Amino acid sequence: MNNNKLHTVKTSGFKTPDNYFNEIEDVICNVAKLSDTIKQPGFTTPDNYFESLESKITTAITKEEEPKVIPLFSWQKVMAVSAVAAVVLLMFNLSSTSTTNSLGFSDIETVSIENYISEEDFTTEDFSALINENELNYSNFTENSLTDASIEEYLIENASIEDLIID
């Protein structure tokens, strides 16, 4: 709003129609005469409305409708997302383990194997189930001859000094 020229305004800005105050009395009288001639108001209520109103209100109040529930998370979407996450995790694990050196039977220390066998309470029957009859032939033990050179070569390649020292 521009207040620069307010001091130069000479009129208030409000105007009444011509002969407004001369005709207002006639208008008020006409409205009063009109209200005297109207016998019925323009609004009506249906028959027996107030007798049945209480029962309608009580049925509307006691009627409990089940509210519509919209779940935030659907189980189908959660399962799909978790399946994708599991696949990504599995792929990451498999790719990281395949690059590392895998351990073989030769990497296990002899002491670890002996401790495992002694602590697991294996019986002779368990060991006999692992060996078949062809391997237990008497001739396999008697006919094999080992030379001193082969025994010495074996000890040099496979034994350390600590293994050879006797307490």
GUDOMAR-79169 format. One record per residue (C-alpha): x, y, z. Coordinates in Angstrom, 3 decimals, decimal comma. Last residue first. Layout:
<x=X	y=Y	z=Z>
...
//
This chain:
<x=64,953	y=-87,340	z=25,209>
<x=65,680	y=-88,537	z=21,691>
<x=66,517	y=-85,990	z=19,046>
<x=65,338	y=-87,103	z=15,601>
<x=62,086	y=-85,123	z=15,544>
<x=63,885	y=-81,936	z=16,634>
<x=66,437	y=-82,431	z=13,838>
<x=63,695	y=-82,382	z=11,213>
<x=62,250	y=-85,312	z=9,354>
<x=60,758	y=-85,483	z=5,872>
<x=63,523	y=-85,103	z=3,307>
<x=66,517	y=-86,299	z=5,317>
<x=64,547	y=-89,081	z=6,989>
<x=63,236	y=-90,382	z=3,668>
<x=66,703	y=-90,325	z=2,100>
<x=68,111	y=-92,274	z=5,058>
<x=65,379	y=-94,880	z=4,823>
<x=65,902	y=-95,199	z=1,065>
<x=69,657	y=-95,581	z=1,516>
<x=69,297	y=-98,188	z=4,278>
<x=67,243	y=-100,317	z=1,975>
<x=63,661	y=-101,164	z=2,601>
<x=62,309	y=-104,521	z=1,706>
<x=58,686	y=-105,115	z=1,057>
<x=57,978	y=-108,813	z=1,004>
<x=57,109	y=-109,156	z=4,668>
<x=54,587	y=-106,362	z=5,207>
<x=52,684	y=-106,608	z=1,941>
<x=52,911	y=-110,417	z=2,154>
<x=50,848	y=-110,404	z=5,289>
<x=47,939	y=-108,778	z=3,433>
<x=46,315	y=-105,930	z=5,334>
<x=45,882	y=-103,558	z=2,341>
<x=43,859	y=-106,089	z=0,407>
<x=41,506	y=-106,563	z=3,357>
<x=40,194	y=-102,976	z=3,433>
<x=41,268	y=-100,271	z=5,877>
<x=38,851	y=-97,586	z=7,027>
<x=36,520	y=-99,949	z=8,903>
<x=39,521	y=-101,209	z=10,837>
<x=40,111	y=-97,717	z=12,208>
<x=36,611	y=-97,447	z=13,644>
<x=36,847	y=-100,980	z=15,020>
<x=40,074	y=-100,077	z=16,782>
<x=38,141	y=-97,465	z=18,716>
<x=38,231	y=-93,711	z=18,257>
<x=37,827	y=-91,720	z=21,446>
<x=37,809	y=-88,239	z=19,876>
<x=40,564	y=-86,861	z=22,080>
<x=43,327	y=-89,255	z=20,942>
<x=42,530	y=-88,927	z=17,229>
<x=42,324	y=-85,132	z=17,357>
<x=45,506	y=-84,853	z=19,388>
<x=47,371	y=-87,082	z=16,909>
<x=46,093	y=-85,008	z=13,963>
<x=47,124	y=-81,757	z=15,628>
<x=50,550	y=-83,193	z=16,453>
<x=51,061	y=-84,170	z=12,809>
<x=50,537	y=-80,579	z=11,724>
<x=47,942	y=-79,869	z=9,080>
<x=49,343	y=-78,368	z=5,879>
<x=49,588	y=-81,772	z=4,145>
<x=45,841	y=-82,224	z=4,390>
<x=45,277	y=-79,106	z=2,326>
<x=44,626	y=-75,496	z=3,153>
<x=43,204	y=-73,193	z=0,523>
<x=45,145	y=-70,127	z=-0,449>
<x=42,898	y=-67,080	z=-0,601>
<x=41,280	y=-65,899	z=-3,834>
<x=38,329	y=-68,301	z=-3,628>
<x=37,438	y=-67,090	z=-0,155>
<x=36,807	y=-63,486	z=-1,257>
<x=34,693	y=-64,442	z=-4,290>
<x=32,559	y=-66,846	z=-2,306>
<x=31,944	y=-64,360	z=0,476>
<x=31,018	y=-61,516	z=-1,883>
<x=28,675	y=-63,754	z=-3,893>
<x=27,004	y=-64,916	z=-0,679>
<x=26,524	y=-61,344	z=0,532>
<x=25,016	y=-60,287	z=-2,803>
<x=22,682	y=-63,302	z=-2,788>
<x=21,625	y=-62,624	z=0,808>
<x=20,911	y=-58,959	z=0,048>
<x=18,775	y=-59,923	z=-2,961>
<x=16,829	y=-62,382	z=-0,824>
<x=16,376	y=-59,754	z=1,898>
<x=14,957	y=-57,281	z=-0,630>
<x=12,518	y=-59,849	z=-2,031>
<x=11,427	y=-60,974	z=1,441>
<x=10,778	y=-57,376	z=2,528>
<x=8,815	y=-56,671	z=-0,651>
<x=6,634	y=-59,745	z=-0,177>
<x=6,157	y=-59,003	z=3,492>
<x=4,539	y=-55,658	z=2,693>
<x=5,904	y=-52,746	z=4,663>
<x=3,823	y=-49,746	z=5,689>
<x=0,635	y=-51,745	z=6,063>
<x=-2,619	y=-49,995	z=5,122>
<x=-5,264	y=-50,670	z=7,698>
<x=-8,881	y=-49,900	z=6,876>
<x=-10,760	y=-49,356	z=10,076>
<x=-13,211	y=-52,058	z=11,117>
<x=-16,567	y=-50,375	z=11,511>
<x=-18,007	y=-50,099	z=14,934>
<x=-21,775	y=-49,607	z=14,895>
<x=-22,577	y=-48,505	z=18,412>
<x=-22,597	y=-44,800	z=17,544>
<x=-24,589	y=-45,107	z=14,315>
<x=-27,089	y=-47,452	z=15,970>
<x=-27,481	y=-45,027	z=18,885>
<x=-28,010	y=-42,045	z=16,573>
<x=-30,640	y=-43,803	z=14,457>
<x=-32,509	y=-44,963	z=17,569>
<x=-32,565	y=-41,427	z=18,950>
<x=-33,794	y=-39,888	z=15,687>
<x=-36,748	y=-42,265	z=15,252>
<x=-39,208	y=-40,222	z=17,348>
<x=-37,692	y=-36,894	z=16,189>
<x=-38,257	y=-37,655	z=12,537>
<x=-41,772	y=-39,060	z=12,889>
<x=-42,847	y=-37,252	z=9,661>
<x=-40,031	y=-35,512	z=7,824>
<x=-38,945	y=-32,068	z=8,973>
<x=-39,953	y=-28,888	z=7,202>
<x=-38,072	y=-25,761	z=6,107>
<x=-39,649	y=-22,906	z=4,120>
<x=-41,391	y=-21,474	z=7,147>
<x=-45,140	y=-21,512	z=7,231>
<x=-47,520	y=-18,564	z=7,688>
<x=-45,786	y=-15,956	z=5,533>
<x=-47,967	y=-12,843	z=5,319>
<x=-46,554	y=-11,234	z=8,460>
<x=-42,964	y=-11,673	z=7,203>
<x=-43,892	y=-9,794	z=4,026>
<x=-45,367	y=-6,885	z=5,979>
<x=-42,134	y=-6,562	z=7,982>
<x=-40,004	y=-6,684	z=4,814>
<x=-42,161	y=-3,991	z=3,205>
<x=-41,858	y=-1,818	z=6,309>
<x=-38,061	y=-2,064	z=6,281>
<x=-37,919	y=-1,084	z=2,592>
<x=-40,241	y=1,915	z=3,115>
<x=-38,063	y=3,212	z=5,972>
<x=-34,906	y=2,848	z=3,918>
<x=-36,281	y=5,011	z=1,074>
<x=-35,351	y=8,513	z=2,375>
<x=-31,999	y=7,296	z=3,830>
<x=-30,912	y=5,837	z=0,522>
<x=-32,111	y=8,771	z=-1,613>
<x=-28,944	y=8,471	z=-3,815>
<x=-26,787	y=5,482	z=-3,031>
<x=-24,342	y=5,768	z=-0,170>
<x=-20,660	y=6,530	z=-0,714>
<x=-17,475	y=5,543	z=1,105>
<x=-14,153	y=6,793	z=-0,281>
<x=-13,430	y=9,201	z=2,552>
<x=-13,008	y=12,261	z=0,305>
<x=-10,258	y=14,949	z=0,405>
<x=-7,156	y=12,825	z=-0,225>
<x=-3,997	y=15,018	z=-0,281>
<x=-2,568	y=13,773	z=3,056>
<x=-2,669	y=10,164	z=1,819>
<x=-0,265	y=10,820	z=-1,076>
<x=2,827	y=8,817	z=-0,057>
<x=1,068	y=5,995	z=1,779>
<x=1,334	y=3,372	z=-0,998>
<x=0,000	y=0,000	z=0,000>
//
